[in-house]
């Protein structure tokens, strides 16, 4: 008899008739002649109750000892089960203890804090909350690849080991090197972005994307920062900033729509504590994203301060790097919609962004979404060799490490634009999660390398 997934039981019910399921024990309750196992096999947020009886169920005496976390097998009939608020239960003819969990298993039948689960990251996927997040993460990764593949993008595996600092912020992890016998001809670094490499491939394939791990040596302990995370970074030749914003809007709406369609179980689960998730996502899909120049946003924020709005930072001026509270005010209070801010001052943006004719701003955009603030950053890239070289020198960058990147401008580089989106921050936004460390299987942050 083939093993059936618990998800299929809740989908097909009585059509399955007699089934064989394997899973892990969430709880095991003995009522004398009858006992109740609650198990989950990782395919759904739903657990299934297994009813097994001392007189009629083979293996009763063995399985009655099964502790929380143990793996078990159950064979029996699917029955309706409205008594416990679930659609079905399994009445077992046979049960078997596959592997007994040790009595010090940390995840007992009680409510565990997310902080506690982060300290037990090797086990936390067995909880309903983390398992639901990881299923959404998996589906979201599929939706991202599908969008780009369906629209003619080529996936590029950009290097994890690199020699450059793509953002120019000095937040690289340097790789240890043997001074007596260096491995590379220069100091190796863990990549902070695949963008520069993606630009090279966009000049051959027109539209490409990279989707992989990136690393930042930021000594930040906020709920939105980690040392290792994944980035989605498409790059498209022959487009400008206006066209890029259209790509971003289409991309975000498409992948969010996929999640609302294919992760309905998980969304329902999280709505027990955050009841507006589906409503918020549906609104994002339906709304037209607004567009606002940075300079006009500054004027709006100044007016808000003058009228008595209480920001933590009320010193609003052209050239400031907007905080989340300012970004959220724009998209939540002013437009009540996802909003693109564009044409930022060049002094607060990266060296590779195309300088506008005013020589003060760059053709860059950030997508702001209600509840979070900035979620996507993109720009048109500087295509002029001399301007790019001058900007790099102004920022005291190591020109030798990016000479190859500068040289692209010599060989038919007409125009290009792209964006970056932090995968884990996207998951946070979709599920309205409070801490980015709960969106990745094994979080990496300063001071902690346990797993």
C-alpha positions as CSV (number, residue, x, y, z in Angstrom):
1,X,0.0,0.0,0.0
2,X,1.4,3.4,-1.0
3,X,2.0,6.1,1.5
4,X,-0.6,9.0,1.1
5,X,0.2,12.6,2.0
6,X,-1.9,14.2,4.7
7,X,-2.6,17.1,2.3
8,X,-4.2,14.6,-0.1
9,X,-6.5,13.4,2.6
10,X,-7.8,16.9,3.2
11,X,-8.2,17.4,-0.5
12,X,-9.7,14.0,-1.5
13,X,-11.1,12.7,1.7
14,X,-13.2,9.6,1.3
15,X,-12.0,9.0,-2.2
16,X,-8.8,7.6,-0.6
17,X,-10.7,5.0,1.5
18,X,-8.0,2.9,3.3
19,X,-4.7,4.8,3.6
20,X,-1.2,4.5,4.9
21,X,0.4,7.7,6.3
22,X,3.7,8.5,7.9
23,X,4.5,11.5,9.9
24,X,5.7,13.0,13.2
25,X,3.9,13.1,16.4
26,X,2.5,16.4,17.6
27,X,0.7,14.9,20.6
28,X,-0.3,11.4,21.9
29,X,-3.1,11.1,24.3
30,X,-4.2,7.9,26.1
31,X,-7.8,7.6,27.3
32,X,-7.5,4.0,28.4
33,X,-9.0,1.7,25.8
34,X,-8.7,4.3,23.1
35,X,-5.9,6.8,22.2
36,X,-5.4,9.7,19.9
37,X,-2.3,10.6,17.9
38,X,-2.0,14.0,16.3
39,X,0.5,13.8,13.5
40,X,1.8,16.0,10.6
41,X,3.9,15.0,7.6
42,X,5.0,18.4,6.4
43,X,2.7,18.6,3.4
44,X,0.1,20.9,4.9
45,X,-0.5,23.2,7.9
46,X,-3.3,20.7,8.9
47,X,-2.5,17.9,11.3
48,X,-4.6,14.8,11.3
49,X,-5.9,12.9,14.3
50,X,-5.3,9.1,14.3
51,X,-7.7,7.2,16.5
52,X,-6.2,3.8,17.7
53,X,-7.8,1.3,20.0
54,X,-6.3,-1.2,22.4
55,X,-8.6,-4.1,21.4
56,X,-8.6,-3.6,17.6
57,X,-5.5,-1.7,16.5
58,X,-2.3,-3.7,15.8
59,X,0.7,-2.0,17.4
60,X,-1.3,-0.2,20.2
61,X,1.1,-1.1,23.0
62,X,4.1,0.1,21.1
63,X,2.7,3.4,19.8
64,X,1.1,4.4,23.1
65,X,4.7,5.1,24.2
66,X,5.5,7.4,21.3
67,X,6.7,10.8,22.5
68,X,6.2,14.2,20.8
69,X,8.6,14.3,17.8
70,X,8.6,10.6,17.2
71,X,7.9,9.3,13.6
72,X,5.0,6.9,13.2
73,X,3.1,4.9,10.6
74,X,-0.7,4.5,10.6
75,X,-2.9,2.4,8.4
76,X,-6.7,2.8,8.5
77,X,-9.9,4.3,7.2
78,X,-10.7,7.9,6.6
79,X,-13.7,9.1,8.6
80,X,-15.5,12.4,9.0
81,X,-14.4,14.2,12.1
82,X,-16.4,17.3,13.0
83,X,-15.8,16.9,16.8
84,X,-12.3,18.4,16.8
85,X,-13.0,21.0,14.2
86,X,-11.3,19.1,11.4
87,X,-12.9,17.6,8.3
88,X,-11.3,14.1,8.6
89,X,-9.6,11.7,11.0
90,X,-8.0,8.3,10.5
91,X,-9.3,5.3,12.4
92,X,-6.3,3.0,12.5
93,X,-6.2,-0.7,11.9
94,X,-2.5,-0.7,12.5
95,X,0.0,1.7,13.9
96,X,3.8,1.4,14.1
97,X,6.5,3.4,16.0
98,X,9.2,4.1,13.4
99,X,11.5,6.0,15.6
100,X,11.1,7.1,19.2
101,X,12.1,10.7,20.0
102,X,14.3,11.1,23.0
103,X,12.6,12.4,26.1
104,X,14.6,15.7,25.9
105,X,13.1,16.7,22.6
106,X,12.8,20.5,22.9
107,X,9.6,21.1,21.0
108,X,6.9,19.8,23.4
109,X,3.2,20.4,23.1
110,X,3.1,24.0,24.2
111,X,3.5,27.5,22.7
112,X,7.1,28.3,21.9
113,X,8.3,31.8,21.3
114,X,9.9,32.6,17.9
115,X,13.1,33.6,19.8
116,X,13.2,30.1,21.3
117,X,12.8,28.5,17.9
118,X,15.6,30.6,16.4
119,X,17.9,29.0,19.1
120,X,16.7,25.6,17.8
121,X,16.7,26.3,14.1
122,X,17.5,22.6,13.3
123,X,14.2,21.6,14.7
124,X,11.9,24.6,14.2
125,X,10.7,23.6,10.7
126,X,8.6,21.0,12.6
127,X,6.5,23.7,14.0
128,X,3.4,24.8,12.1
129,X,4.4,28.4,11.9
130,X,7.9,27.9,10.5
131,X,6.8,25.1,8.2
132,X,4.1,27.4,6.8
133,X,6.7,30.1,6.2
134,X,9.0,27.7,4.4
135,X,6.3,26.4,2.2
136,X,5.5,29.9,1.1
137,X,9.2,30.6,0.6
138,X,9.5,27.5,-1.7
139,X,6.4,28.5,-3.7
140,X,7.6,32.1,-4.0
141,X,10.9,31.0,-5.3
142,X,9.1,28.9,-8.0
143,X,6.9,31.9,-8.9
144,X,9.9,34.2,-9.3
145,X,11.7,31.7,-11.6
146,X,8.5,31.1,-13.5
147,X,7.9,34.8,-14.1
148,X,11.3,35.4,-15.6
149,X,11.4,32.2,-17.6
150,X,7.9,32.8,-19.0
151,X,9.1,36.3,-20.1
152,X,12.2,35.3,-21.9
153,X,14.8,36.0,-19.2
154,X,18.0,34.0,-18.9
155,X,19.0,32.9,-15.4
156,X,22.7,33.7,-14.6
157,X,24.5,32.1,-11.7
158,X,26.6,35.1,-10.7
159,X,29.7,34.5,-8.5
160,X,29.5,34.1,-4.8
161,X,33.3,34.8,-4.5
162,X,34.2,38.1,-6.0
163,X,36.9,40.9,-6.0
164,X,34.6,43.9,-5.9
165,X,32.2,45.7,-3.6
166,X,29.2,46.2,-5.9
167,X,27.5,48.7,-3.6
168,X,30.7,50.6,-2.6
169,X,29.7,50.5,1.0
170,X,32.6,48.5,2.4
171,X,30.3,45.8,3.9
172,X,32.0,42.8,2.3
173,X,33.2,39.7,4.1
174,X,36.8,39.2,3.1
175,X,38.0,35.7,2.6
176,X,41.0,34.5,4.7
177,X,44.1,34.1,2.7
178,X,47.4,32.4,3.4
179,X,50.0,35.1,3.3
180,X,52.7,32.7,2.2
181,X,50.7,31.3,-0.6
182,X,47.7,33.4,-1.6
183,X,44.9,31.6,-3.3
184,X,43.8,34.4,-5.5
185,X,45.8,37.3,-7.0
186,X,43.8,39.7,-4.8
187,X,41.6,39.6,-1.7
188,X,38.5,37.5,-2.3
189,X,35.2,38.7,-1.0
190,X,31.7,37.2,-0.5
191,X,29.4,39.0,-2.9
192,X,27.0,41.7,-1.8
193,X,25.2,41.7,-5.1
194,X,25.2,39.9,-8.4
195,X,24.2,43.0,-10.3
196,X,27.5,44.0,-11.9
197,X,28.0,40.5,-13.3
198,X,24.4,40.4,-14.5
199,X,25.0,43.6,-16.4
200,X,27.7,41.8,-18.4
201,X,25.3,39.1,-19.4
202,X,22.5,41.5,-20.2
203,X,24.8,42.8,-22.9
204,X,24.7,39.4,-24.5
205,X,21.2,38.1,-23.8
206,X,19.3,41.4,-23.4
207,X,17.3,40.3,-20.3
208,X,18.8,38.2,-17.5
209,X,18.2,37.6,-13.8
210,X,20.2,36.3,-10.9
211,X,18.6,34.8,-7.8
212,X,21.0,33.6,-5.1
213,X,22.7,34.2,-1.8
214,X,24.4,37.5,-1.0
215,X,26.3,38.6,2.1
216,X,26.6,41.8,4.1
217,X,29.0,42.4,7.0
218,X,26.6,44.9,8.6
219,X,26.7,45.1,12.3
220,X,23.0,45.6,12.5
221,X,20.7,43.9,14.9
222,X,17.3,45.1,13.6
223,X,14.5,42.8,12.7
224,X,15.1,43.5,9.0
225,X,18.9,42.7,8.7
226,X,20.9,39.5,8.3
227,X,24.4,38.7,7.2
228,X,23.3,36.2,4.6
229,X,20.2,36.6,2.5
230,X,18.9,36.0,-1.1
231,X,18.5,38.6,-3.7
232,X,16.5,38.7,-6.9
233,X,18.3,40.9,-9.5
234,X,17.1,41.2,-13.1
235,X,18.9,43.3,-15.6
236,X,17.5,44.4,-19.0
237,X,19.3,46.1,-21.8
238,X,17.8,48.8,-24.0
239,X,15.3,50.1,-21.4
240,X,15.1,53.2,-19.3
241,X,13.8,54.0,-15.8
242,X,10.2,54.5,-16.8
243,X,10.1,51.1,-18.5
244,X,11.9,49.5,-15.6
245,X,9.1,50.6,-13.2
246,X,6.5,48.9,-15.4
247,X,8.5,45.7,-15.2
248,X,8.8,45.9,-11.4
249,X,5.0,46.5,-11.0
250,X,4.2,43.6,-13.3
251,X,6.6,41.3,-11.5
252,X,5.4,42.1,-8.0
253,X,1.7,41.7,-8.9
254,X,2.4,38.4,-10.7
255,X,4.3,36.7,-8.0
256,X,2.0,37.9,-5.2
257,X,-1.0,36.7,-7.2
258,X,0.6,33.3,-7.4
259,X,1.0,33.1,-3.7
260,X,-2.6,34.1,-3.0
261,X,-3.7,31.4,-5.3
262,X,-1.4,28.6,-4.3
263,X,-0.7,29.2,-0.6
264,X,-4.2,29.8,0.6
265,X,-3.9,27.3,3.5
266,X,-0.8,29.1,4.8
267,X,-2.4,32.6,4.4
268,X,-5.5,31.4,6.3
269,X,-3.2,30.1,9.1
270,X,-1.4,33.4,9.5
271,X,-4.6,35.4,9.3
272,X,-5.5,33.9,12.7
273,X,-3.1,36.6,14.1
274,X,-2.9,39.0,11.2
275,X,-6.5,39.0,9.8
276,X,-5.9,41.5,6.9
277,X,-3.1,39.6,5.0
278,X,-5.3,38.5,2.1
279,X,-7.1,41.8,1.9
280,X,-3.8,43.7,1.7
281,X,-2.3,41.4,-1.0
282,X,-5.5,41.6,-3.1
283,X,-5.3,45.4,-2.9
284,X,-1.7,45.4,-4.1
285,X,-2.6,43.2,-7.1
286,X,-5.6,45.4,-8.1
287,X,-4.1,48.9,-7.5
288,X,-2.2,50.9,-10.0
289,X,1.2,51.8,-8.5
290,X,1.7,55.5,-8.0
291,X,4.8,57.5,-9.1
292,X,6.3,60.5,-7.2
293,X,9.6,62.3,-7.7
294,X,11.8,62.4,-4.6
295,X,11.9,66.2,-4.6
296,X,8.1,66.3,-4.5
297,X,8.1,63.7,-1.7
298,X,10.4,66.0,0.3
299,X,7.9,68.9,-0.2
300,X,5.0,66.6,1.0
301,X,6.9,65.5,4.1
302,X,7.8,69.1,5.0
303,X,4.2,70.1,4.7
304,X,3.2,67.2,6.9
305,X,5.7,68.4,9.6
306,X,4.4,72.0,9.3
307,X,0.8,70.7,9.9
308,X,1.9,68.8,13.0
309,X,2.6,65.2,11.9
310,X,4.8,63.6,14.4
311,X,7.8,61.9,12.7
312,X,10.7,60.6,14.9
313,X,12.9,62.6,12.5
314,X,11.3,65.9,11.6
315,X,14.5,67.4,9.9
316,X,13.3,67.0,6.4
317,X,15.6,68.2,3.6
318,X,16.5,67.5,0.0
319,X,19.4,65.0,0.0
320,X,18.3,63.0,3.1
321,X,18.0,59.3,3.0
322,X,14.4,58.7,3.9
323,X,13.6,56.6,6.9
324,X,10.9,53.9,6.9
325,X,8.5,56.2,8.7
326,X,8.8,58.8,5.9
327,X,8.4,56.2,3.2
328,X,5.3,54.7,4.9
329,X,3.7,58.1,5.3
330,X,3.9,58.6,1.5
331,X,2.4,55.3,0.5
332,X,0.0,54.9,3.5
333,X,-1.2,58.4,4.2
334,X,-0.8,60.2,0.9
335,X,-1.5,57.7,-1.8
336,X,-2.8,54.6,0.2
337,X,-1.1,52.6,-2.5
338,X,2.2,51.1,-3.5
339,X,4.3,54.0,-4.7
340,X,7.4,54.5,-6.7
341,X,9.8,57.3,-5.6
342,X,12.2,58.2,-8.3
343,X,15.0,60.6,-9.3
344,X,16.9,60.4,-6.0
345,X,19.9,62.7,-5.1
346,X,23.0,61.1,-6.5
347,X,25.0,61.5,-3.3
348,X,22.8,59.0,-1.4
349,X,22.7,56.4,-4.2
350,X,25.2,53.9,-5.7
351,X,28.0,54.8,-8.1
352,X,26.6,52.9,-11.1
353,X,23.3,54.8,-11.3
354,X,22.8,57.1,-14.4
355,X,23.2,60.7,-13.6
356,X,20.3,62.9,-14.8
357,X,20.7,66.0,-16.9
358,X,20.5,68.2,-13.7
359,X,23.7,66.5,-12.5
360,X,22.2,66.4,-9.1
361,X,19.9,63.4,-9.2
362,X,20.1,59.9,-10.6
363,X,17.6,57.8,-12.6
364,X,16.8,55.6,-9.6
365,X,13.6,54.3,-8.0
366,X,12.4,52.7,-4.9
367,X,9.1,50.9,-4.6
368,X,7.3,51.7,-1.3
369,X,4.5,49.5,0.0
370,X,2.1,50.1,2.9
371,X,3.1,48.4,6.1
372,X,6.8,48.2,5.2
373,X,8.1,51.1,3.2
374,X,10.9,50.4,0.6
375,X,10.8,46.9,-0.8
376,X,12.5,47.2,-4.2
377,X,15.3,49.4,-5.4
378,X,16.2,49.9,-9.0
379,X,17.9,52.2,-11.5
380,X,19.0,52.9,-15.0
381,X,22.7,52.3,-15.2
382,X,25.3,54.9,-16.2
383,X,26.3,54.0,-19.7
384,X,28.9,56.7,-20.2
385,X,32.5,55.4,-19.5
386,X,33.9,58.8,-18.4
387,X,31.0,59.7,-16.1
388,X,31.1,56.3,-14.5
389,X,34.8,56.5,-14.0
390,X,34.5,60.0,-12.5
391,X,31.8,58.9,-10.1
392,X,33.8,55.9,-8.9
393,X,36.8,58.1,-8.3
394,X,34.6,60.6,-6.3
395,X,33.7,57.7,-4.0
396,X,37.3,56.6,-3.6
397,X,36.5,53.1,-5.0
398,X,39.2,50.6,-6.0
399,X,39.1,51.1,-9.8
400,X,41.2,48.0,-10.5
401,X,38.6,45.7,-9.1
402,X,35.8,47.1,-11.4
403,X,37.9,48.0,-14.5
404,X,36.2,45.1,-16.3
405,X,32.8,46.7,-15.4
406,X,33.9,50.1,-16.6
407,X,35.1,48.5,-19.9
408,X,31.6,47.2,-20.7
409,X,30.8,50.8,-21.6
410,X,33.4,50.7,-24.4
411,X,31.9,47.7,-26.2
412,X,28.4,48.6,-27.3
413,X,26.8,49.3,-23.9
414,X,23.9,51.6,-25.0
415,X,21.6,51.4,-22.0
416,X,20.6,49.0,-19.2
417,X,18.4,49.0,-16.1
418,X,17.6,46.6,-13.3
419,X,16.4,46.2,-9.8
420,X,17.2,44.4,-6.6
421,X,14.7,42.7,-4.3
422,X,15.5,41.1,-1.0
423,X,13.8,37.7,-1.0
424,X,13.4,37.4,2.7
425,X,12.0,40.9,3.0
426,X,9.5,40.0,0.4
427,X,8.4,37.0,2.5
428,X,8.1,39.3,5.5
429,X,5.9,41.6,3.6
430,X,3.6,38.9,2.1
431,X,3.0,37.2,5.5
432,X,3.2,40.3,7.6
433,X,6.0,38.8,9.7
434,X,7.9,40.8,12.4
435,X,11.4,39.4,12.1
436,X,13.4,38.5,9.0
437,X,15.2,35.7,10.8
438,X,12.0,33.6,10.6
439,X,12.0,33.7,6.8
440,X,15.2,31.7,6.2
441,X,16.0,28.1,7.3
442,X,19.2,29.0,9.2
443,X,19.6,32.7,9.9
444,X,23.1,34.3,10.0
445,X,23.5,37.4,12.1
446,X,26.5,39.0,13.9
447,X,27.5,37.1,17.0
448,X,25.8,33.8,16.1
449,X,27.0,30.9,13.9
450,X,25.5,28.0,15.7
451,X,24.3,25.9,12.9
